[in-house]
């Protein structure tokens, strides 16, 4: 597991996904054994939500959040696999958006919005901030990141990622769903402090694709 973390951190700081060589990352077998359960990634019950903006730009240098963005920095990474977890899926488009530290979305531009792509080994990675909370009716939504995930030639998965320990998960209709089409169980991940003082989360995406 340490090898996974070191490689992802080195990747984020020194290179872009499109230029990676096979040697940069551990083998697919190592990654699958350490973090993968091979359960198909599910839709989120709230779907796309009201704050999506089309045509977001491609993320530069794996930075979704500008270096001056206020908030707790986090690194999210993983691999994209087919439904059998027998192959990785390169060139998967991953469209990402989320609220800022105060729980507000940029609705006039593309702050905290962007696209990245899985590389030849199926890896993706981006650095951002932990999204802030906002009211959904009378209760707060838990901190979450939106994803639209599109493998080449296959259907798009629209979903959301949540974080372990968030006190608002139990009262959120989408994040607390534990069965069926919208089961969020495998989309609630831990954020772990690494040796550099950075919070890292790993989320492997299991989706229909070649």
WOKARA-V943572 format. One record per residue. N is the residue number from 0. D_CENTER is the distance of its C-alpha to the mean C-alpha in Angstrom with 2 decimals. Layout:
# WOKARA-V943572
n: (N | N)
d_center: (D_CENTER | D_CENTER)
This chain:
# WOKARA-V943572
n: (0 | 1 | 2 | 3 | 4 | 5 | 6 | 7 | 8 | 9 | 10 | 11 | 12 | 13 | 14 | 15 | 16 | 17 | 18 | 19 | 20 | 21 | 22 | 23 | 24 | 25 | 26 | 27 | 28 | 29 | 30 | 31 | 32 | 33 | 34 | 35 | 36 | 37 | 38 | 39 | 40 | 41 | 42 | 43 | 44 | 45 | 46 | 47 | 48 | 49 | 50 | 51 | 52 | 53 | 54 | 55 | 56 | 57 | 58 | 59 | 60 | 61 | 62 | 63 | 64 | 65 | 66 | 67 | 68 | 69 | 70 | 71 | 72 | 73 | 74 | 75 | 76 | 77 | 78 | 79 | 80 | 81 | 82 | 83 | 84 | 85 | 86 | 87 | 88 | 89 | 90 | 91 | 92 | 93 | 94 | 95 | 96 | 97 | 98 | 99 | 100 | 101 | 102 | 103 | 104 | 105 | 106 | 107 | 108 | 109 | 110 | 111 | 112 | 113 | 114 | 115 | 116 | 117 | 118 | 119 | 120 | 121 | 122 | 123 | 124 | 125 | 126 | 127 | 128 | 129 | 130 | 131 | 132 | 133 | 134 | 135 | 136 | 137 | 138 | 139 | 140 | 141 | 142 | 143 | 144 | 145 | 146 | 147 | 148 | 149 | 150 | 151 | 152 | 153 | 154 | 155 | 156 | 157 | 158 | 159 | 160 | 161 | 162 | 163 | 164 | 165 | 166 | 167 | 168 | 169 | 170 | 171 | 172 | 173 | 174 | 175 | 176 | 177 | 178 | 179 | 180 | 181 | 182 | 183 | 184 | 185 | 186 | 187 | 188 | 189 | 190 | 191 | 192 | 193 | 194 | 195 | 196 | 197 | 198 | 199 | 200 | 201 | 202 | 203 | 204 | 205 | 206 | 207 | 208 | 209)
d_center: (18.40 | 19.63 | 19.77 | 16.08 | 15.37 | 18.17 | 17.21 | 13.64 | 15.31 | 18.08 | 15.94 | 14.27 | 17.77 | 19.99 | 18.74 | 16.63 | 14.95 | 17.92 | 20.47 | 19.36 | 21.98 | 21.74 | 23.15 | 20.32 | 18.22 | 19.52 | 20.62 | 18.65 | 20.90 | 20.13 | 16.35 | 17.03 | 19.60 | 17.65 | 14.29 | 14.58 | 16.42 | 16.39 | 15.97 | 14.89 | 11.59 | 13.08 | 13.39 | 13.23 | 16.83 | 16.52 | 15.18 | 14.54 | 16.42 | 18.96 | 17.09 | 15.61 | 17.27 | 17.87 | 18.28 | 15.77 | 16.53 | 14.91 | 13.24 | 16.00 | 15.98 | 12.17 | 12.76 | 11.04 | 13.37 | 16.98 | 18.64 | 20.82 | 18.27 | 19.39 | 17.21 | 15.79 | 13.81 | 10.65 | 8.97 | 5.54 | 6.54 | 7.74 | 10.08 | 10.73 | 13.96 | 16.66 | 17.86 | 20.28 | 18.00 | 20.94 | 19.35 | 16.23 | 15.43 | 15.69 | 15.38 | 12.69 | 11.84 | 8.32 | 9.38 | 7.52 | 9.77 | 10.65 | 13.91 | 15.62 | 17.14 | 19.88 | 17.86 | 18.83 | 17.21 | 18.70 | 20.64 | 22.92 | 20.75 | 17.31 | 16.47 | 12.79 | 12.30 | 11.75 | 11.07 | 10.30 | 11.53 | 11.54 | 14.75 | 17.86 | 16.62 | 13.39 | 11.31 | 8.57 | 7.90 | 7.97 | 9.85 | 10.18 | 11.93 | 11.48 | 12.23 | 15.82 | 17.53 | 19.63 | 22.26 | 21.96 | 25.67 | 27.11 | 24.06 | 20.92 | 17.50 | 15.27 | 12.65 | 9.58 | 6.87 | 7.84 | 6.83 | 9.86 | 9.73 | 13.21 | 14.78 | 18.11 | 20.77 | 18.92 | 17.83 | 14.70 | 12.43 | 11.63 | 9.66 | 8.15 | 6.38 | 9.29 | 10.87 | 14.04 | 17.25 | 16.56 | 20.11 | 19.31 | 17.40 | 20.85 | 22.15 | 19.31 | 20.15 | 16.68 | 15.00 | 18.29 | 18.70 | 19.35 | 20.81 | 21.07 | 18.99 | 16.78 | 16.50 | 13.56 | 14.64 | 12.06 | 9.18 | 10.71 | 9.90 | 12.18 | 11.91 | 14.72 | 17.00 | 17.85 | 21.31 | 20.60 | 19.76 | 16.04 | 13.47 | 10.96 | 8.40 | 7.89 | 6.19 | 8.37 | 8.55 | 12.25 | 13.64 | 17.09 | 17.85 | 20.36)
